[in-house]
Structure formats: C-alpha cells, structure tokens
Amino acid sequence: MLPTLRQLQYLKLLNEHKSFVAAAEAAFVSQPALSSGIAELEKGLGVRLIDRARGQVILTAIGEETLKRAEDILARAEDLVEAAQGATRPLSGRFRLGVIPTIAPFLLPDALLRLRESFPQLRLFLREDQTARLISSLKSGALDAAVIALPYDLTGLDHAFVCKDEIVAATPADHPLARQSEITPEALKAEELILLEDGHCLRDHALAACQWNAPGTIENSHASGGFAATSLNTLVQMIGSGLGVSLLPAMAAQSSLVHDSRVSIRPLKSPDAFRDIVVIWRTGSSRAPEAHLLAETLRPAGPQALHPIAPR
C-alpha cells in the first residue's frame, strides 16, 4: 500500500515540532489521529521511522531518508496545485519568496510596489534569511523561489538574472586610503578588514572580489581574525567608528544605509568586484515561468547596480 500525502505531511510536521502533540496541532488533527497515521505509514513501509525512547521524537536513519523523499513528494504535490490554480493567472495567489539580508532592504521596496500594481491578486509571503537556509527551504518545498547573489552552488536549481551589483571599498573618512580615487585589493591587505560573520555569502563574495578566495591568500591581512559584523548596518557603524575597512555591495553603499559622513566609499580596482543578483527555484518546478516573471519585475529596481559607483 502506497503512503498517503497526509501521512507524509504528518512525518514532516513531527520532525519539525519534535512532539506528537505540537505536530497534531499544526496538522489540525487530534494527537491519536496523527499517531495512528504515523503507525500506518510505518506498517505500510515495513520499517520503523521514529525512535520514541525517553519521550523524545527522533527519526531513525531510514526515517531521515523517508523524510527527505517525503518533502520532495509534498513539494511536487504543492507545485501541482499551484500550477493548476495559476495556469491562466501568473503570479496570483500564494507565492513564498526568500531573500538574503544583503539584498532585501535595497532591492525590494520599489519592486514590491510594482508587483502590487501589476499583479493585484498576488499574495506574496517573504522570508529573509541566509543563502544556505533559503536553499534548504527551497528544496524542501517551503519556498517557491528566492533572491540570492552569485557565485553560489546551485545544484538542483535554476536561476534567472536580475542585475549586477558592484563590490566597493568602504573606509573611515579620515583614512589614508580615502584620498585615493580607487582602492586595490593589495592596499587592503595591510588593513584591519571587517567582514560579515560566517554564513553570509557577502563575506565570500567580498573575498572573491579581491581574489582572496584561494587558501593562503589573506594570511597577511587581518580578515580571518579581528572583528566580524552580524549585519550591514553594524558593519557600516564599525567602519565609521574607525575600527577598520570593509567591502560593501553598491546597492547598500548607494542607499540611506551609508549616510554617515565618517564613511568613505571608493571603487575597488578588481575585475571580480561584483556579484550577480538572481532569482532561483527548484529545477523542474511548475513555478519556473512565474520565477522568470518575478526576475523581470525585480530588474528595474536595481538600475544603479548596473553602473560603476562614484567615489564619495
């Protein structure tokens, strides 16, 4: 007997909540009904999926594998429903979009207004998070698409280009480097380089812009030690306080985020000083046409990212 979608949903919720009671509440069923559904799933598959020892809910090894396949099946089932509902009306109904924090505040405000005007029946749900977690949610079916920056590993995903975003150097206004018209990666090596903490893809993009992504290429700088910021706002404040220099995306440098007169922005002299902003989705997803349409709508929101930034 084949598993039902309801049984697979019970397994997914049970893994998320780690409690039969909480999972039942999330599924809007009684706890005995959910327990019975899990038991029937285990009986039908002929394996034990849940380790119930000591009152804990822990997936067995085969339970983990079953969950992975269940998430893919549920995601495809949701794709089927969304495709049927949106066959004649693209970008209508629910659309779950993820965006990384170094893009969301700068690209979305104007784009959301255009989306509301062009697609009044769209119900857009936004989630802001780091790239790795957005991709995990995308592959599990929790998101329909995401806006991230490349380069990044896109195995199992497709993408549509939105715009290029220049990577620029940011220094305290009274720093000697601020007197230069542009700054080379070599000049930054001797400085206290402040980056976002691990997990933010902008950190990797900044290092790649300076061609410091190979082992041993930043050993003479302070980039791997010293300070790390949790957000772009904190990063700008640290630069303005004279704690070091950094690398910022142009869309952030051209926004109201960098209005501090204590911070100077200069172009970075490097052929790799940019990141590509893209919309990504699961390969084979029925939402692909809508993701392409979303990328087209986002594109005019970042025209400044297509031109070199002027020093200030």
C-alpha positions as CSV (number, residue, x, y, z in Angstrom):
1,M,0.0,0.0,0.0
2,L,1.4,3.4,-1.0
3,P,1.8,6.1,1.6
4,T,-0.8,9.0,1.5
5,L,0.2,12.6,1.3
6,R,-1.4,13.1,4.7
7,Q,0.8,10.5,6.2
8,L,3.9,12.1,4.7
9,Q,2.7,15.5,5.9
10,Y,2.4,14.1,9.5
11,L,6.0,12.8,9.3
12,K,7.3,16.2,8.1
13,L,5.4,18.1,10.9
14,L,6.6,15.6,13.5
15,N,10.2,16.2,12.5
16,E,9.7,20.0,12.6
17,H,8.0,20.1,16.0
18,K,9.6,17.1,17.7
19,S,6.4,16.5,19.5
20,F,3.3,14.4,18.7
21,V,1.0,17.0,20.4
22,A,2.5,20.0,18.7
23,A,2.6,18.3,15.3
24,A,-1.1,17.3,15.7
25,E,-2.0,20.9,16.5
26,A,-0.1,22.1,13.4
27,A,-1.9,19.5,11.3
28,F,-5.3,20.4,12.9
29,V,-6.0,16.8,13.9
30,S,-6.1,15.0,17.3
31,Q,-2.9,13.5,18.7
32,P,-4.2,9.9,18.4
33,A,-5.1,10.6,14.7
34,L,-1.6,11.8,14.0
35,S,0.0,8.8,15.9
36,S,-2.3,6.4,14.0
37,G,-1.2,8.0,10.7
38,I,2.5,7.6,11.6
39,A,1.9,4.0,12.7
40,E,0.1,3.2,9.4
41,L,3.0,4.8,7.4
42,E,5.5,2.6,9.3
43,K,3.4,-0.5,8.8
44,G,2.9,0.2,5.1
45,L,6.7,0.7,4.6
46,G,7.7,-2.1,6.9
47,V,10.2,0.0,8.7
48,R,10.5,2.0,12.0
49,L,10.7,5.7,11.2
50,I,10.5,7.2,14.7
51,D,12.6,6.4,17.8
52,R,10.2,7.1,20.7
53,A,12.6,6.3,23.5
54,R,12.6,8.5,26.6
55,G,9.7,10.6,25.3
56,Q,11.8,12.1,22.5
57,V,10.9,12.2,18.9
58,I,14.0,11.2,16.8
59,L,14.0,10.0,13.3
60,T,15.8,6.7,12.6
61,A,18.3,6.5,9.7
62,I,15.6,5.2,7.3
63,G,13.2,7.8,8.8
64,E,15.6,10.6,7.7
65,E,15.7,9.2,4.2
66,T,12.0,8.8,4.1
67,L,11.5,12.4,5.3
68,K,13.8,13.6,2.5
69,R,11.8,11.9,-0.1
70,A,8.5,12.9,1.6
71,E,9.5,16.6,1.4
72,D,10.2,16.2,-2.3
73,I,6.9,14.5,-2.9
74,L,4.9,17.1,-0.9
75,A,6.7,19.9,-2.7
76,R,5.8,18.5,-6.1
77,A,2.2,18.0,-5.0
78,E,2.0,21.7,-3.9
79,D,3.6,22.6,-7.3
80,L,0.8,20.7,-9.0
81,V,-1.9,22.6,-7.1
82,E,-0.2,26.0,-7.6
83,A,0.3,25.2,-11.3
84,A,-3.4,24.3,-11.8
85,Q,-4.6,27.4,-9.9
86,G,-2.2,29.8,-11.7
87,A,-2.4,28.3,-15.2
88,T,-4.3,31.3,-16.6
89,R,-3.2,33.9,-14.0
90,P,0.6,34.1,-13.4
91,L,1.8,35.5,-10.0
92,S,-1.7,35.2,-8.5
93,G,-2.5,33.5,-5.2
94,R,0.2,32.5,-2.7
95,F,3.9,32.9,-3.6
96,R,6.6,32.2,-1.0
97,L,9.8,34.2,-1.7
98,G,13.0,34.1,0.2
99,V,15.6,37.0,0.1
100,I,19.0,37.3,1.6
101,P,19.5,40.2,4.1
102,T,22.1,42.0,1.9
103,I,19.6,42.4,-0.9
104,A,16.1,42.7,0.7
105,P,16.2,46.3,2.0
106,F,17.7,47.7,-1.1
107,L,16.0,45.8,-4.0
108,L,12.6,45.0,-2.7
109,P,10.8,48.3,-1.6
110,D,10.3,49.7,-5.1
111,A,9.8,46.2,-6.6
112,L,7.0,45.3,-4.2
113,L,5.1,48.4,-5.3
114,R,5.4,47.4,-8.9
115,L,4.4,43.8,-8.1
116,R,1.3,45.0,-6.3
117,E,0.3,47.2,-9.2
118,S,1.0,44.6,-11.9
119,F,-0.3,41.5,-10.0
120,P,-3.1,42.6,-7.6
121,Q,-4.1,39.1,-6.9
122,L,-0.6,38.0,-5.8
123,R,-0.2,37.1,-2.1
124,L,3.5,37.4,-1.5
125,F,5.0,35.9,1.6
126,L,8.6,37.0,2.3
127,R,11.3,35.3,4.3
128,E,14.6,36.9,4.9
129,D,17.5,34.5,5.8
130,Q,21.0,33.5,4.8
131,T,21.5,31.7,1.5
132,A,22.1,28.2,2.7
133,R,18.9,28.2,4.8
134,L,16.9,29.7,1.9
135,I,18.1,27.0,-0.5
136,S,17.3,24.3,2.0
137,S,13.8,25.7,2.4
138,L,13.5,25.9,-1.4
139,K,14.5,22.3,-1.9
140,S,12.1,21.1,0.8
141,G,9.2,23.0,-0.8
142,A,8.8,25.6,2.0
143,L,9.7,28.3,-0.6
144,D,8.7,28.8,-4.2
145,A,11.7,31.0,-5.2
146,A,14.5,33.0,-3.6
147,V,16.6,36.1,-4.5
148,I,20.3,35.5,-3.8
149,A,23.7,36.6,-5.0
150,L,26.1,34.5,-7.1
151,P,28.6,32.9,-7.2
152,Y,27.0,30.1,-5.2
153,D,26.4,26.4,-5.7
154,L,23.1,26.0,-7.5
155,T,23.0,22.2,-7.9
156,G,19.4,21.1,-8.4
157,L,18.3,24.7,-9.0
158,D,17.6,27.0,-12.0
159,H,18.0,30.8,-12.0
160,A,17.2,34.0,-13.8
161,F,19.4,37.0,-13.9
162,V,18.3,40.3,-12.2
163,C,21.3,42.6,-12.2
164,K,25.0,43.0,-11.4
165,D,25.9,44.6,-8.1
166,E,29.4,46.2,-7.8
167,I,31.5,45.4,-4.7
168,V,33.1,48.6,-3.4
169,A,35.6,49.5,-0.7
170,A,34.5,51.4,2.5
171,T,36.9,53.1,4.8
172,P,36.8,55.7,7.6
173,A,36.6,59.2,6.0
174,D,39.9,60.2,7.5
175,H,41.7,57.1,6.4
176,P,44.7,57.5,4.0
177,L,43.0,55.2,1.5
178,A,40.1,57.6,1.3
179,R,42.3,60.0,-0.5
180,Q,42.6,57.6,-3.5
181,S,40.2,57.6,-6.4
182,E,40.1,53.8,-6.3
183,I,41.5,51.1,-3.9
184,T,43.3,47.9,-4.9
185,P,43.0,44.6,-3.0
186,E,46.7,44.8,-2.3
187,A,46.2,48.1,-0.4
188,L,43.5,46.4,1.8
189,K,45.8,43.6,2.8
190,A,47.7,45.6,5.4
191,E,44.4,46.9,6.9
192,E,42.1,45.6,9.6
193,L,39.4,44.1,7.3
194,I,36.0,43.8,8.9
195,L,33.6,41.4,7.1
196,L,30.2,39.9,7.9
197,E,30.3,36.8,10.1
198,D,30.5,33.3,8.6
199,G,27.2,32.2,7.0
200,H,26.7,35.4,5.0
201,C,27.5,34.9,1.3
202,L,28.6,38.5,1.0
203,R,31.7,37.6,3.1
204,D,32.7,35.1,0.4
205,H,31.8,37.5,-2.4
206,A,34.0,40.2,-0.8
207,L,36.9,37.9,-0.6
208,A,36.4,36.7,-4.1
209,A,36.3,40.3,-5.3
210,C,39.8,40.7,-4.0
211,Q,40.7,37.2,-5.4
212,W,41.4,36.1,-1.8
213,N,39.2,33.0,-2.0
214,A,42.2,30.7,-2.5
215,P,43.9,29.2,0.6
216,G,46.7,31.4,2.0
217,T,45.9,34.5,0.0
218,I,44.8,36.6,3.0
219,E,47.3,35.3,5.6
220,N,49.0,38.8,5.7
221,S,45.8,40.6,6.4
222,H,43.5,40.6,9.5
223,A,40.5,39.4,7.6
224,S,40.3,36.0,9.3
225,G,40.7,37.4,12.8
226,G,39.7,40.7,14.4
227,F,36.1,41.8,14.2
228,A,33.1,40.4,12.4
229,A,29.7,42.1,12.0
230,T,26.3,40.5,12.1
231,S,24.6,42.9,9.7
232,L,25.5,45.6,7.1
233,N,24.2,48.3,9.4
234,T,26.6,47.2,12.2
235,L,29.4,46.9,9.6
236,V,28.9,50.5,8.5
237,Q,28.9,51.7,12.1
238,M,32.1,49.9,12.8
239,I,33.8,51.4,9.8
240,G,32.6,54.9,10.8
241,S,34.0,54.3,14.3
242,G,37.4,53.7,12.8
243,L,37.6,50.0,13.7
244,G,38.7,49.1,10.1
245,V,37.9,49.0,6.4
246,S,35.5,46.7,4.6
247,L,33.8,45.8,1.3
248,L,30.2,46.6,0.6
249,P,27.6,45.9,-2.1
250,A,27.0,49.0,-4.2
251,M,23.2,48.8,-3.7
252,A,23.9,49.2,0.0
253,A,26.5,51.9,-0.4
254,Q,24.1,53.9,-2.6
255,S,21.2,53.6,-0.1
256,S,20.5,55.6,3.0
257,L,22.4,53.0,5.0
258,V,25.7,54.8,4.2
259,H,24.8,58.3,5.1
260,D,27.5,58.7,7.7
261,S,30.0,61.4,6.8
262,R,32.6,59.4,8.7
263,V,32.5,56.6,6.0
264,S,34.1,57.0,2.5
265,I,33.2,54.8,-0.5
266,R,35.7,54.1,-3.2
267,P,35.6,51.7,-6.3
268,L,37.5,48.5,-5.9
269,K,40.1,48.0,-8.6
270,S,39.4,44.4,-9.5
271,P,37.9,42.6,-12.5
272,D,35.9,40.4,-10.0
273,A,34.4,43.3,-8.0
274,F,30.8,42.4,-8.5
275,R,28.1,39.9,-7.6
276,D,25.2,38.7,-9.7
277,I,21.7,39.1,-8.2
278,V,19.4,36.2,-9.4
279,V,16.1,34.6,-8.7
280,I,16.4,30.9,-8.1
281,W,13.9,28.0,-8.0
282,R,13.8,24.2,-7.9
283,T,14.7,22.5,-11.2
284,G,11.5,21.2,-12.8
285,S,9.3,23.4,-10.6
286,S,5.9,24.4,-12.2
287,R,6.6,27.9,-10.7
288,A,9.5,28.5,-13.1
289,P,7.6,30.8,-15.5
290,E,6.5,32.9,-12.5
291,A,10.0,33.0,-11.2
292,H,11.2,34.3,-14.6
293,L,8.4,36.9,-14.5
294,L,9.4,37.9,-11.0
295,A,13.0,38.4,-12.1
296,E,11.8,40.7,-14.9
297,T,9.8,42.7,-12.4
298,L,12.7,43.0,-10.0
299,R,15.2,44.0,-12.7
300,P,14.2,47.7,-12.9
301,A,14.6,48.0,-9.2
302,G,18.3,47.9,-9.3
303,P,19.5,50.1,-12.2
304,Q,22.1,51.7,-10.1
305,A,23.8,48.3,-9.7
306,L,24.5,48.3,-13.4
307,H,26.8,51.3,-13.3
308,P,30.1,52.0,-11.6
309,I,29.7,53.7,-8.2
310,A,31.2,57.2,-7.9
311,P,33.6,57.9,-5.1
312,R,32.3,59.9,-2.1
